[in-house]
Amino acid sequence: MKRFAAVAAFTFLFLQVTDSSHASVTVELSAAVTIEELAQNPWKDSWLRAAEMDLPALMAFVDSKSGIRAADLQAVSILATRIFQAREPKGARAAGKEIAKEKYGWGSYQFGCLNTLWTKESHWNFRARNPRTGAYGIP
């Protein structure tokens, strides 16, 4: 189930990154359940109840029913958001500063040198390309 959550999150990220102006998808779901059926066995069709829940209740429901932990979904959501933010120079700079501090123990002085270098070379653009050397992006 964790694999499914990860695949779903990365599919969502892929769809956010790609140009979807020429594609459209329509999904329609319908279900008929009588009140008597729900009164006899309220969790028989629990997915119907999940559609009516607010987000915190839905997260708790998913956590209890399918084994997907809410923390896993939150981590994937945060990761997807940070990847999306790193596509902009300001977000890329913030991610670079955090990585330099956590992975290499760099302080603000060392990161300042890296910031100066990468600002000159790519302006923190992950799609930048040097036609002379073939170098591209930021690491």
Helices and strands as residue ranges (DSSP letters): H 2-17, H 35-40, H 46-50, H 55-66, H 70-85, H 89-104, H 108-122
